[in-house]
Amino acid sequence: MAQELRIITTGGTFDKQYDAIKGELTFRESQLPRILQQARCTLTVQLEGPLAIDSLYMTEEQRHEVAASCLSSNEDRIVVIHGTDTMCKTAAVVAEAMGKENTHVIVFTGAMIPYSLENSDAVFNLGCAITAVQTLKAGVYICMSGRIFPWDNCIKNKDKGIFEYL
């Protein structure tokens, strides 16, 4: 029997697409169904998309909305697609809301380059996060560029464009 997984998408660079009329990256629809089909993912996946926002504009209320979605999830394994600029901040809110008795495995991931553009890291990061969420013990993690970090021991190095341990 396939394992059940919830993917919560909040937007971020992962799901942005180039709008030729506006000349900017914008949100249209989530790329996740297409990516999962392309990857031939055999897990039972529940997709949830409460937000489509650049994480730089995410409010505390929206971070708590993500935490509430994690808390109310019937699935114990959750991947959160999130903008990389404030991913650590939202992961902290989720970890606090889940508490020490948390039985969920929650893995945050995102992309430095949108899926819709050439040389995107979105598919790789999503694949790593889906694998990580199935193998880790209960807790909140960040998975980027093939590395898995505890939520409270990583930071985005904006100069290098990577996540690192504190």
N, C-alpha and C positions, 0 to 999 in steps of 0.2 A: 504494500500500500504506500502510495506517495505521501511524503511528509507535507503538512500544511504550513503555509507561509503567508504572512501579510506583508505587503509592500505599501508603505505610506509615502506619497510624493508631496513635497512642499514647493516644488519648482526648482529654483536655482539654475545655474548654468547648464546642468544636465539636460533639461527639457527646453532650453531656448532654441528658437529658430530664427533665421535671418529674414527680416521683412524688407523686401526690395523697395517697397514704396516709401516706408519710413526711413530706410537706411540704417536700421538698428536691429539688435537681437530682442525678440519679444516672445511671449508665451502664446501658444495656440492650443495644442492638445498634447497630452503626455505621449512620449515616445515608448513608454514601457511595454504596452501590448505588442508592438512591433519588434522590440528588442527580444522579448521573451519568446516570441514565435521564431524569430531568426535563430536564436540560440538553442531551439528545440528543448526548452526547459520542461521537464517532466514532473515537476512539483505541482501540487495544487496551490495556486496563488490567488489570494484575494487582494485586489488592488483598491486602494483608498486614496483619494486626492483632495483633501480638504483645502489645499492652498496651491496657488501658482504665483509665487512671489520671489523676487530676488532677496536673498537672506539679509542683505544690508538694510532692507526696508521692513523686515519682520519685527513685529511688536512683541512685547512680553506676553500679551494676551494670546497671540498666535503661537508662541512657544508653548504656552500652557495648553493650548488646543492640541498640539502635537502630543504632548504628554498624556492628555486625556484619551486621545485615540489609542495610544500604546496601552494605557491602563485598562481600557474597555475591550481590547482585542481578545477574541476567542482563541486566536493562535498564539502559541508561546514563542514563536520565532518571528521576528519583525525586522524588516529592513526599512530604513528611512532614507529617502532620497532628499538631499538638502543642499542648499548653496554652501560652498566651502568657506566663505568669509566669516560666517557666524555659526558654523556647524558645532564647534566646541561649546558655545554658549547654550544652544538648544539641547545638546546632549547632557549638559549639567542640569538643566531644568527637568529633563526627562528622568535622569538618575535620581534626583531629589524626590520627584513625585513617586517613583517606583518604590523607593525605600529599600531598606536592608533585606526585607523578606521577599524581594522580587523573585519571581520564578520565570520571567521572560528573558529571552536573549534578544537584545536590541542592537542592531548594527547600523550606524549612520554611514552613508557614502554619498558621493557626488562626482562632479567632473570639473576639470579646469577648462576643458574645451567642450562645447555642446555636442551632443550625439549627432546632430544634423550637419556638423562640419567635418571636413577631412581631418584625420589624425586625432580624433576625439579619444579620450580615455574613459568615456562613459561605460562602454560595454565591458571593458576589462574590470573597472571598479565594481560594477554591478555583479559580475560573475564572482569576483573575489568575495564580495559581501554576502552573496547567496551561499557560497561554500562556508564562509566563516560562521554565519548564523546557525548553520547545522552542526557545527563542531564545538562551539564555545560553550562554557558554562554560563549560567544565568548572570546577567549584568548588562551594562551599556558600553558599547565600543564604537570606535571610528575605524573604518577600513578605507584606505586610500593608497593607490599606487602599489598594490600588492602587500601592504603592511597593515597589521592590526594593532590598534592602540587602545588601552583602557581610556575611557572618556576623560579621566582626570590626569592623564599623563601624556598629553600631546598638544601641539600648537601648530597652526599653519604658518610656515615660513613664507611670507609674501615676497621676499626677495628671490627665493629659489623656486617658488611655486610648488612646494611639497609640504607634507605634514611630517613633523619630527617629534621625538620624545622631548619632554620638558628638560 
